[in-house]
Amino acid sequence: MARHLVASAKLLPHTLRHVLDELDMPSQATALYMTQPNKTLMQSWTEVHGVCPVLSPPHNLQDMTAVGEMRCLPWTDLPHFAADSHRSQSLVRVGVAMKSERQRELSRKGLLQLIPTDGVIFIPLDLNQPLQGQQPFHALLHKATDLPESGLGLTWENLEKWVDANPEVLLVDPLWAVKQVTSRGFLLYLSEQAERMDMPFAFPAASMVEGLDDMAALQVVMQNQGLRMPCILKPMLACGPKWSHDLAIVFDIRALSNAKVRTPALLQEYIDHSSVLHKVYVAGSQVGVSAQPSWPDAAIMQHQLSPSDHQMMSFNSLASPLRDYPVPAAGVPMHLVHQAVDFLRSATHLSLFGFDMVVQNNTGRIYIVDINYFPSYTVASSSRWLTSLLKKQMQQHEQRAQGSDWHRKGGSSAPA
């Protein structure tokens, strides 16, 4: 079966032949797709292998290999596992299980390197094929929240079974920990924990609502939870299908019945925050903050509403026109950011996550308004955001495995 590969313009002909030998790939059965024109490389490849490289790879290759998953990236080299066996054995091979669009996005930022970098190589996996039998890897880096309703062959249930059957493979992060943040109801638990621990930040008052038609019941809910209008209404499911990002800002409780938001939903008090949202990115010990445009204060939005809006503003958070609003030069004290990171890392048991913070007008109080697993890492500056985390967790994973093996063998002294 043909193997479809991708090469960048900087890959030299002799290097390419060396890589093919390492991958044990017959040249006569290999199609090469180049991401940038390189006349010398094209001529050499044609003369040596009798196959003319194609500059624009087709979008639908039926026999695409995992190696070629990121074929459209402009910088990509062929992945190779080094010539000498010693280096190959010490290399941490990380299988990547997520949507190809997300792989490409992270790779463009330099986070998922297809060539060995800092002792780690990322191997894109074919999610329409069983994980068992694909290239051997030491760790699995996943975005399991991509799986529900994605149309991919790999389901959440299949992934859970694979993880249970392969305990020797490091999983980043635990599926049970990821699953809990897929529900916005988890914010209610986090809010209770933060209040109990007297943290220097808070979560907006919120409550789960089963339906939007019973005004009397909704009024009771708001009264019991100390909720005041305006509120933002969010589906309880935080990720996956497009409708999970369909939200509404509601200025009058009577407008809730018109909201096109799936229930059950989270009704969360809207915090005025001067149109700036602070997105925090966490990868192990790495922490970054990015200020982004957000919705203006409630009074400004309400003034812009027309009678036909029924005191409500609906939008999709993935496609909202926030570029129309300026981002003021405002920041969050980093010591508070790190306190929030420590709290969430402990409460969620996650190492790859992001959350949104706002600073309330007038009071200056910090609120955490949302949390998500494996964000886009807009502020990531190098591959070390992931490689340092993976190497550290891999070392801990091996130590735990050695400890378990020693106890099973009935050792009576500390393992070497």
C-alpha positions as CSV (number, residue, x, y, z in Angstrom):
1,M,0.0,0.0,0.0
2,A,1.3,3.5,-0.8
3,R,2.6,5.6,2.0
4,H,1.9,9.4,1.6
5,L,4.5,11.6,3.1
6,V,5.2,15.3,3.3
7,A,8.6,17.2,3.2
8,S,9.6,20.8,3.5
9,A,11.9,22.6,1.1
10,K,14.8,22.5,3.6
11,L,14.9,18.7,3.6
12,L,17.9,17.6,1.5
13,P,17.7,14.6,-0.9
14,H,20.2,12.5,1.0
15,T,18.4,13.2,4.2
16,L,15.1,12.2,2.7
17,R,16.6,8.9,1.5
18,H,18.0,8.3,5.0
19,V,14.6,8.9,6.6
20,L,12.8,6.6,4.2
21,D,15.4,3.8,5.1
22,E,14.7,4.4,8.8
23,L,11.0,4.1,8.2
24,D,11.4,1.0,6.1
25,M,9.4,2.5,3.3
26,P,9.9,1.2,-0.3
27,S,10.6,4.2,-2.4
28,Q,8.7,2.8,-5.4
29,A,5.5,2.7,-3.2
30,T,5.9,6.2,-1.8
31,A,4.3,9.4,-2.9
32,L,6.0,12.6,-1.8
33,Y,4.0,15.8,-1.2
34,M,6.0,19.0,-0.9
35,T,4.8,22.0,1.1
36,Q,7.2,24.4,-0.7
37,P,8.8,24.4,-4.2
38,N,12.4,23.2,-4.3
39,K,13.6,22.5,-7.9
40,T,16.8,20.7,-6.8
41,L,14.9,18.4,-4.4
42,M,12.2,17.7,-7.0
43,Q,14.7,16.8,-9.7
44,S,16.7,14.6,-7.4
45,W,13.7,12.7,-6.1
46,T,12.4,12.1,-9.6
47,E,15.8,10.8,-10.8
48,V,16.4,8.5,-7.9
49,H,12.9,7.2,-7.2
50,G,11.1,7.8,-10.5
51,V,8.2,9.6,-8.8
52,C,7.6,13.3,-9.4
53,P,6.7,15.2,-6.1
54,V,3.3,17.0,-6.0
55,L,3.3,20.5,-4.6
56,S,-0.3,20.5,-3.5
57,P,-1.4,17.3,-1.6
58,P,-5.0,16.3,-2.1
59,H,-7.4,16.8,0.8
60,N,-8.8,13.3,0.8
61,L,-6.1,10.6,0.7
62,Q,-7.6,7.2,1.3
63,D,-4.4,5.5,2.3
64,M,-3.0,8.3,4.4
65,T,-0.6,7.2,7.1
66,A,-0.3,8.7,10.6
67,V,3.0,10.3,9.5
68,G,1.2,12.4,7.0
69,E,-1.6,13.7,9.2
70,M,-0.1,17.2,9.3
71,R,0.7,17.2,5.6
72,C,-0.3,20.8,5.0
73,L,2.0,22.5,7.4
74,P,4.5,24.9,5.7
75,W,7.4,24.0,7.9
76,T,7.1,20.2,8.4
77,D,10.0,17.8,8.0
78,L,9.5,14.0,7.8
79,P,9.5,12.6,11.3
80,H,12.4,10.3,11.9
81,F,13.7,8.5,15.0
82,A,17.4,9.1,14.7
83,A,20.0,6.8,13.1
84,D,21.7,5.4,16.2
85,S,19.8,3.0,18.4
86,H,20.9,4.6,21.7
87,R,19.2,8.0,20.8
88,S,16.1,6.2,19.5
89,Q,15.7,4.3,22.7
90,S,16.0,7.4,24.8
91,L,13.5,9.4,22.7
92,V,10.0,9.9,24.3
93,R,7.5,9.0,21.6
94,V,4.1,10.7,22.2
95,G,1.0,9.6,20.3
96,V,-1.3,12.5,19.5
97,A,-5.1,11.9,19.6
98,M,-7.1,14.9,18.5
99,K,-8.8,16.4,15.5
100,S,-6.4,17.0,12.6
101,E,-7.4,20.7,12.5
102,R,-6.3,21.1,16.1
103,Q,-3.1,19.2,15.4
104,R,-2.3,21.6,12.6
105,E,-3.1,24.7,14.7
106,L,-0.8,23.5,17.6
107,S,1.9,22.5,15.1
108,R,1.9,25.9,13.5
109,K,2.7,27.3,16.9
110,G,5.6,24.9,17.2
111,L,4.1,22.9,20.0
112,L,3.8,19.5,18.2
113,Q,7.1,18.8,16.5
114,L,7.2,16.0,13.9
115,I,11.0,15.7,14.3
116,P,12.8,14.9,17.6
117,T,12.9,18.0,19.7
118,D,14.3,18.2,23.2
119,G,14.1,14.4,23.5
120,V,10.5,14.2,22.5
121,I,8.7,13.4,19.2
122,F,5.0,13.7,18.5
123,I,3.3,11.0,16.4
124,P,-0.1,12.0,15.0
125,L,-2.5,9.0,15.3
126,D,-5.2,8.0,12.9
127,L,-8.4,8.2,14.9
128,N,-10.3,6.3,12.4
129,Q,-8.2,3.2,13.0
130,P,-7.7,1.2,16.2
131,L,-4.9,2.7,18.4
132,Q,-3.6,-0.8,19.0
133,G,-1.1,-1.6,16.3
134,Q,-0.2,2.0,15.4
135,Q,3.4,3.1,15.9
136,P,4.5,2.3,19.5
137,F,4.5,5.3,21.8
138,H,5.3,5.9,25.4
139,A,2.7,8.6,26.1
140,L,-0.7,9.5,24.8
141,L,-1.5,13.2,24.4
142,H,-5.2,13.6,23.8
143,K,-8.0,16.1,23.4
144,A,-10.7,13.6,24.3
145,T,-13.2,16.5,24.3
146,D,-12.9,16.4,20.5
147,L,-14.4,12.9,20.3
148,P,-18.1,13.4,21.1
149,E,-20.1,13.9,17.9
150,S,-16.9,14.4,16.0
151,G,-17.6,11.7,13.4
152,L,-14.2,10.1,14.2
153,G,-13.9,6.4,14.5
154,L,-12.4,6.7,18.0
155,T,-15.0,7.2,20.6
156,W,-14.7,8.2,24.3
157,E,-15.7,4.7,25.3
158,N,-13.1,3.0,23.0
159,L,-10.4,5.3,24.3
160,E,-11.3,4.4,27.9
161,K,-11.0,0.7,27.1
162,W,-7.7,1.2,25.4
163,V,-6.3,3.2,28.4
164,D,-7.4,0.4,30.8
165,A,-5.7,-2.2,28.6
166,N,-2.4,-0.2,28.2
167,P,-1.5,1.0,31.7
168,E,2.2,1.2,30.7
169,V,1.4,4.2,28.4
170,L,1.4,7.5,30.2
171,L,-2.0,9.3,29.7
172,V,-2.0,13.1,29.6
173,D,-4.5,13.8,31.3
174,P,-6.7,11.3,33.1
175,L,-10.0,10.8,31.2
176,W,-12.1,11.1,34.4
177,A,-10.5,14.4,35.2
178,V,-11.1,15.7,31.7
179,K,-14.7,14.5,31.7
180,Q,-15.7,16.6,34.7
181,V,-14.7,19.9,33.0
182,T,-16.9,19.0,30.0
183,S,-19.9,20.0,32.2
184,R,-20.2,23.7,33.1
185,G,-21.9,22.4,36.2
186,F,-18.4,21.7,37.5
187,L,-18.0,25.5,38.0
188,L,-20.6,25.2,40.8
189,Y,-18.3,22.7,42.6
190,L,-15.3,24.9,42.0
191,S,-17.2,27.9,43.4
192,E,-18.0,26.1,46.6
193,Q,-14.4,25.0,47.0
194,A,-13.0,28.5,46.5
195,E,-15.4,30.0,48.9
196,R,-14.7,27.3,51.5
197,M,-11.0,27.9,51.2
198,D,-11.4,31.7,51.3
199,M,-9.5,32.2,48.0
200,P,-8.8,35.8,46.8
201,F,-10.9,35.2,43.8
202,A,-14.5,34.0,43.2
203,F,-16.8,32.5,40.7
204,P,-19.9,34.4,39.6
205,A,-23.2,33.4,41.3
206,A,-24.7,30.6,39.2
207,S,-27.3,27.8,39.1
208,M,-28.3,25.0,36.9
209,V,-31.7,25.3,35.2
210,E,-33.6,22.4,33.7
211,G,-36.0,24.5,31.6
212,L,-36.7,28.1,30.6
213,D,-40.5,28.2,30.5
214,D,-41.5,28.2,34.2
215,M,-40.9,31.8,35.3
216,A,-42.0,31.2,38.9
217,A,-39.5,28.3,39.2
218,L,-36.7,30.5,37.7
219,Q,-37.4,33.3,40.1
220,V,-37.1,30.9,43.0
221,V,-33.8,29.6,41.6
222,M,-32.4,33.1,41.2
223,Q,-33.5,34.1,44.7
224,N,-32.0,31.0,46.3
225,Q,-28.7,31.5,44.6
226,G,-28.5,35.2,45.0
227,L,-28.6,35.7,41.2
228,R,-29.3,39.1,39.7
229,M,-29.9,40.1,36.1
230,P,-28.2,40.4,33.8
231,C,-27.1,36.8,33.4
232,I,-25.4,34.8,30.8
233,L,-27.0,31.5,29.9
234,K,-24.7,28.6,28.8
235,P,-25.5,25.0,27.8
236,M,-24.4,22.5,30.5
237,L,-22.2,20.7,27.9
238,A,-19.1,22.9,27.5
239,C,-17.6,21.4,24.4
240,G,-18.1,19.1,21.4
241,P,-21.1,20.0,19.2
242,K,-21.5,23.6,17.9
243,W,-24.6,24.2,20.0
244,S,-22.5,23.9,23.2
245,H,-21.1,27.3,22.3
246,D,-24.5,28.9,21.7
247,L,-24.9,31.4,24.6
248,A,-27.2,34.3,25.5
249,I,-26.8,37.4,27.7
250,V,-30.2,38.0,29.3
251,F,-31.3,41.3,30.8
252,D,-34.8,40.4,32.0
253,I,-35.9,37.1,33.4
254,R,-38.9,37.1,31.2
255,A,-36.6,37.0,28.2
256,L,-35.3,33.5,29.2
257,S,-38.2,31.8,27.5
258,N,-36.9,33.2,24.1
259,A,-33.3,32.0,24.6
260,K,-32.1,29.6,21.9
261,V,-29.9,27.8,24.4
262,R,-30.0,24.0,25.0
263,T,-31.1,22.9,28.5
264,P,-30.2,21.9,31.0
265,A,-28.1,25.1,31.2
266,L,-26.0,27.1,33.5
267,L,-27.4,30.5,34.5
268,Q,-24.5,32.7,35.5
269,E,-24.5,36.3,36.7
270,Y,-22.9,38.6,34.2
271,I,-19.9,40.5,35.7
272,D,-19.2,44.0,34.2
273,H,-15.5,43.9,33.3
274,S,-14.7,46.8,31.0
275,S,-14.6,44.6,27.8
276,V,-11.4,42.7,28.6
277,L,-11.1,39.0,29.2
278,H,-7.9,37.5,30.6
279,K,-7.3,34.0,29.2
280,V,-4.9,31.9,31.3
281,Y,-3.1,29.0,29.7
282,V,-1.5,26.2,31.9
283,A,0.8,23.4,30.8
284,G,2.3,21.9,33.9
285,S,4.4,24.6,35.5
286,Q,4.2,26.9,32.4
287,V,1.6,29.7,32.8
288,G,0.7,32.4,30.3
289,V,-1.9,35.1,30.2
290,S,-3.4,36.9,27.2
291,A,-5.8,39.8,27.3
292,Q,-8.6,39.5,24.7
293,P,-11.6,41.6,23.8
294,S,-14.8,40.7,25.6
295,W,-18.4,41.9,25.9
296,P,-18.9,45.5,27.1
297,D,-20.6,46.4,30.3
298,A,-24.2,45.4,30.6
299,A,-25.6,48.9,30.4
300,I,-23.8,49.5,27.1
301,M,-25.2,46.3,25.6
302,Q,-28.7,46.9,26.9
303,H,-28.7,50.4,25.4
304,Q,-27.9,48.9,22.0
305,L,-30.8,46.4,22.0
306,S,-33.8,46.9,19.8
307,P,-37.4,45.9,20.9
308,S,-37.1,42.8,18.6
309,D,-34.2,41.6,20.7
310,H,-36.5,40.9,23.7
311,Q,-34.0,42.0,26.3
312,M,-31.6,39.3,25.2
313,M,-28.4,39.0,23.1
314,S,-27.7,35.6,21.5
315,F,-24.3,34.6,20.1
316,N,-21.9,31.7,19.5
317,S,-18.7,32.1,21.5
318,L,-16.6,30.7,18.7
319,A,-17.8,33.3,16.2
320,S,-18.8,36.4,18.2
321,P,-17.8,39.8,16.7
322,L,-15.8,41.0,19.7
323,R,-13.2,42.7,17.5
324,D,-15.6,45.6,17.4
325,Y,-14.8,46.4,21.0
326,P,-11.4,47.8,22.1
327,V,-9.2,46.0,24.7
328,P,-8.1,48.4,27.4
329,A,-4.6,48.1,28.8
330,A,-5.6,46.2,32.0
331,G,-3.9,43.3,33.8
332,V,-4.4,40.8,36.6
333,P,-1.7,40.6,39.3
334,M,0.4,37.5,38.5
335,H,0.4,36.4,42.1
336,L,-3.4,36.1,41.9
337,V,-3.1,34.2,38.6
338,H,-0.7,31.7,40.1
339,Q,-3.0,31.2,43.2
340,A,-5.8,30.5,40.8
341,V,-3.7,28.1,38.8
342,D,-2.6,26.2,41.9
343,F,-6.2,26.0,43.1
344,L,-7.5,24.7,39.8
345,R,-4.7,22.3,39.2
346,S,-5.4,20.7,42.6
347,A,-9.2,20.8,42.2
348,T,-9.3,19.4,38.6
349,H,-6.2,17.1,38.7
350,L,-5.3,18.4,35.2
351,S,-2.0,19.5,33.8
352,L,-3.2,21.0,30.5
353,F,-6.0,23.5,30.9
354,G,-7.1,27.1,30.5
355,F,-9.5,29.4,32.2
356,D,-11.0,32.8,31.8
357,M,-10.7,35.6,34.4
358,V,-12.3,39.0,34.6
359,V,-11.8,42.0,36.9
360,Q,-15.0,43.4,38.1
361,N,-15.6,47.1,37.6
362,N,-15.5,49.4,40.7
363,T,-14.6,46.5,43.1
364,G,-11.6,45.2,41.3
365,R,-12.5,41.7,42.4
366,I,-11.2,38.8,40.3
367,Y,-13.8,36.3,38.9
368,I,-13.1,33.0,37.1
369,V,-15.9,32.6,34.6
370,D,-15.0,29.5,32.6
371,I,-12.5,26.6,32.4
372,N,-11.6,24.3,29.6
373,Y,-9.3,21.4,28.8
374,F,-6.3,21.7,26.5
375,P,-6.8,25.2,25.2
376,S,-5.3,26.7,22.0
377,Y,-2.2,28.0,23.9
378,T,-2.1,31.3,22.1
379,V,0.8,32.5,24.3
380,A,3.0,29.4,24.0
381,S,6.4,30.5,22.9
382,S,8.1,27.1,22.1
383,S,7.7,23.4,22.1
384,R,9.0,23.3,25.6
385,W,5.5,24.1,26.8
386,L,4.7,20.5,26.2
387,T,8.0,18.7,26.0
388,S,9.2,19.7,29.5
389,L,5.8,18.6,30.9
390,L,5.8,15.3,29.1
391,K,9.4,14.4,30.1
392,K,8.7,15.2,33.7
393,Q,5.5,13.2,33.8
394,M,7.1,10.3,31.9
395,Q,9.8,10.1,34.5
396,Q,7.2,10.1,37.3
397,H,5.2,7.4,35.4
398,E,8.3,5.2,35.1
399,Q,9.1,5.6,38.8
400,R,5.6,4.6,39.8
401,A,5.7,1.6,37.5
402,Q,9.1,0.5,38.9
403,G,7.7,0.9,42.5
404,S,4.6,-1.2,41.6
405,D,6.8,-3.9,40.1
406,W,9.1,-4.0,43.1
407,H,6.1,-4.4,45.5
408,R,4.6,-7.1,43.4
409,K,7.9,-9.0,43.6
410,G,7.9,-8.7,47.4
411,G,11.0,-6.6,47.7
412,S,12.2,-5.7,51.2
413,S,14.4,-2.8,50.5
414,A,14.1,0.4,48.5
415,P,14.4,-0.1,44.7
416,A,17.5,1.1,43.1
